Amino acid sequence: MGSPEPFVVFPAIDLRAGRCVRLRQGDFARSREYDADPVGRAREWERQGARALHVVDLDGAREGRPVQLDLIRRMAAAVEVPLQVGGGIRTPGDVRAAREAGVSRVVVGTAAVADREFRLRALEELGGDLVVAVDAREGVVATHGWREESGIPVTELAAELAAEGVPAVLFTDISRDGTNRGVALERTAEVARIVPTVASGGVRGAEDIRALRRIPGVVGAVVGTALYEGTVTLEELLVAAAG
């Protein structure tokens, strides 16, 4: 039996109109710009030791189609570490376009929840490089850039994805995202018991990373606001992730 996969800390780069921003609880009206140069930001996170980056095309999530693939292509070309990218990827053509832009792992959300046939096609095309975004509000899956509720319980969707062989999910508790309030450990653990899970939303510091590492099935965490606000350094998070 091999050693367990290392826990991955993904610094987040959320793109809006070509700039690096953060939203609070997915609300475009509560957006804060942190960096006018996402390519430089990607290089900086790599320089600080990031082993992978999590990139979200916020405009794409809103419009239902990838909007910033040219910028993402430049980011992918600028760094050696893999990019995990989502936002508006809802057709097989979108998946191919993301791959052609240099994206290593493709995150699909709304379409994967609403359209099982698309999900299975994406799984066939991407294999281990597919990540399904499971975004939840009060235990119920939200879609369309978090603006709509599907009515599907999170654990029900997680079980479906696990049965199909989806390699990993990105689980976000919307109530925590961008709030710096701490991770939703119990809800994350519920999902991670069913399918390998990258946690997202609410990470404040190294203690949150250590807590997530202790949960069976949690394989990584996306961190945004805490890094951009300077409440924790990437180095501190990487030390916590290494144990």
C-alpha positions in Angstrom: 0.0 0.0 0.0 1.4 3.4 -1.1 1.8 6.4 1.1 -1.3 8.8 1.2 -1.4 11.6 -1.3 -0.1 14.9 0.1 -2.7 17.4 1.2 -2.7 20.3 -1.3 -3.2 23.9 -0.5 -4.6 25.8 -3.5 -4.2 29.6 -3.4 -7.3 31.0 -5.2 -7.2 33.4 -8.0 -10.7 34.6 -8.8 -10.9 36.5 -12.1 -13.3 39.3 -12.8 -12.8 41.6 -15.9 -9.2 40.5 -16.1 -8.3 41.3 -12.5 -7.9 39.2 -9.3 -10.8 39.8 -6.9 -12.7 38.1 -4.0 -16.4 38.0 -3.6 -18.1 37.7 -0.3 -20.5 34.6 -0.3 -20.5 34.7 -4.1 -22.1 38.1 -4.2 -20.9 40.2 -7.2 -22.1 43.4 -5.4 -19.6 42.6 -2.6 -16.4 42.3 -4.7 -13.0 43.5 -3.7 -10.1 43.8 -6.1 -6.7 42.6 -4.8 -4.5 42.5 -7.9 -4.6 44.0 -11.4 -2.2 41.3 -12.7 -3.4 37.7 -12.3 -0.4 36.4 -14.3 2.0 38.1 -11.9 -0.1 36.8 -9.0 0.1 33.2 -10.3 3.9 33.6 -10.5 4.1 34.9 -7.0 2.1 32.1 -5.5 4.4 29.6 -7.3 7.4 31.5 -6.0 6.1 31.1 -2.5 5.8 27.4 -2.8 2.3 26.6 -4.1 2.1 23.2 -5.8 -1.2 24.0 -7.6 -3.4 27.0 -8.1 -7.2 27.3 -8.1 -8.6 29.7 -10.7 -12.2 30.8 -11.1 -13.6 32.6 -14.1 -16.2 34.6 -12.2 -17.5 36.3 -15.4 -17.8 32.8 -16.9 -19.8 31.5 -13.9 -22.2 34.4 -14.3 -22.6 34.2 -18.1 -22.6 30.4 -18.3 -19.7 30.1 -20.7 -15.9 30.6 -20.2 -15.1 34.3 -20.7 -11.4 34.6 -19.6 -9.7 31.6 -21.3 -7.1 33.9 -23.0 -6.0 35.2 -19.6 -6.0 31.7 -18.2 -3.9 30.5 -21.1 -1.3 33.2 -20.2 -1.4 32.2 -16.6 -0.9 28.5 -17.4 2.1 29.4 -19.7 3.6 31.6 -17.0 3.9 28.9 -14.2 5.1 25.3 -13.9 2.5 24.3 -11.3 -0.9 22.9 -12.5 -4.0 25.1 -12.7 -7.4 23.8 -11.4 -9.9 26.0 -13.2 -13.7 26.4 -13.1 -16.4 29.0 -14.0 -18.9 28.6 -16.8 -17.7 25.3 -18.1 -21.0 23.7 -19.2 -20.4 21.9 -22.5 -18.0 19.3 -23.9 -16.6 22.1 -26.1 -15.9 24.2 -23.0 -14.0 21.3 -21.4 -11.9 20.9 -24.6 -11.2 24.7 -24.7 -10.1 24.7 -21.1 -7.7 21.9 -21.8 -6.4 23.6 -24.9 -5.7 26.7 -22.7 -3.4 24.6 -20.5 -5.8 23.8 -17.7 -4.7 20.7 -15.8 -7.8 20.0 -13.7 -11.2 21.1 -14.9 -13.9 22.1 -12.4 -17.5 21.7 -13.5 -20.4 22.8 -11.4 -23.8 23.8 -12.6 -23.8 21.6 -15.7 -22.5 18.6 -13.7 -25.4 18.9 -11.3 -28.1 19.6 -13.8 -27.0 17.3 -16.6 -25.8 13.8 -15.8 -25.0 13.0 -19.4 -22.6 15.9 -19.6 -21.1 14.9 -16.3 -20.4 11.4 -17.6 -18.9 12.7 -20.9 -16.7 15.0 -18.9 -15.6 12.1 -16.7 -14.8 10.1 -19.8 -12.8 12.9 -21.4 -11.0 14.1 -18.2 -10.7 11.0 -16.1 -8.7 11.8 -12.9 -8.6 15.5 -14.0 -12.3 16.1 -13.4 -13.4 17.9 -10.3 -17.1 18.4 -9.7 -18.0 21.6 -7.7 -20.5 20.9 -5.0 -21.6 24.2 -3.7 -24.1 24.2 -0.7 -26.2 26.5 1.3 -27.7 24.8 4.4 -26.9 21.4 3.1 -28.6 21.9 -0.3 -26.7 22.1 -3.6 -26.7 25.6 -5.2 -26.1 26.2 -8.9 -25.7 29.0 -11.5 -23.0 31.0 -9.7 -24.8 30.2 -6.4 -27.9 32.2 -7.4 -30.2 29.1 -7.6 -31.0 26.2 -5.4 -31.3 22.7 -6.9 -33.3 21.1 -4.1 -30.8 18.3 -4.1 -29.2 17.4 -0.7 -25.4 17.6 -0.8 -24.9 14.1 0.5 -27.3 12.7 -2.1 -25.3 14.3 -4.9 -22.0 13.2 -3.4 -23.2 9.6 -3.3 -24.2 9.8 -7.0 -20.8 11.2 -8.0 -18.9 8.5 -6.0 -21.0 5.8 -7.6 -20.1 7.1 -11.1 -16.4 7.2 -10.3 -15.9 11.0 -10.1 -12.4 11.3 -8.7 -12.9 14.4 -6.5 -15.3 17.2 -5.6 -14.7 20.8 -4.6 -17.0 21.4 -1.7 -17.9 25.0 -0.8 -20.2 26.0 2.1 -21.4 29.3 0.6 -22.2 30.7 4.1 -18.5 30.6 4.9 -17.0 31.7 1.6 -15.0 34.9 1.7 -16.1 35.6 5.3 -12.9 34.4 7.1 -15.2 32.7 9.6 -13.6 29.3 9.6 -14.3 26.1 7.7 -17.5 24.2 7.9 -15.8 21.1 9.3 -18.8 18.9 9.9 -20.5 19.5 6.5 -17.1 19.0 4.8 -16.6 15.7 6.7 -20.1 14.5 5.6 -19.1 14.9 2.0 -15.5 13.6 2.4 -16.9 10.4 3.9 -18.5 9.7 0.5 -16.1 11.1 -2.1 -12.5 12.6 -2.0 -13.0 16.3 -1.2 -11.2 19.6 -1.7 -12.5 22.0 0.9 -13.3 25.6 0.0 -14.6 28.5 2.0 -13.7 30.0 5.3 -10.1 29.0 5.8 -8.6 31.6 8.2 -5.2 30.1 9.0 -3.0 27.1 9.7 -5.3 25.6 12.4 -8.1 25.3 9.8 -5.7 23.4 7.5 -4.6 21.1 10.3 -8.3 20.4 11.2 -9.1 19.6 7.6 -6.1 17.3 7.2 -7.4 15.3 10.1 -10.7 14.6 8.3 -10.6 11.3 6.3 -11.2 11.9 2.6 -10.2 15.6 2.6 -7.4 15.9 0.1 -6.9 19.7 -0.1 -8.2 23.1 0.5 -8.7 26.3 -1.5 -7.6 29.5 0.3 -8.4 33.0 -0.9 -9.4 35.8 1.4 -7.1 34.9 4.3 -4.1 35.0 2.0 -5.1 38.2 0.3 -5.9 40.0 3.6 -2.6 38.9 5.1 -4.1 37.0 8.1 -1.9 34.0 7.2 1.0 33.4 4.9 1.1 30.7 2.3 4.3 29.3 4.0 2.4 28.9 7.2 -0.4 27.0 5.4 2.1 24.7 3.6 3.8 23.8 6.8 0.4 22.9 8.4 -0.5 20.9 5.3 2.8 18.9 5.5 2.0 17.9 9.1 
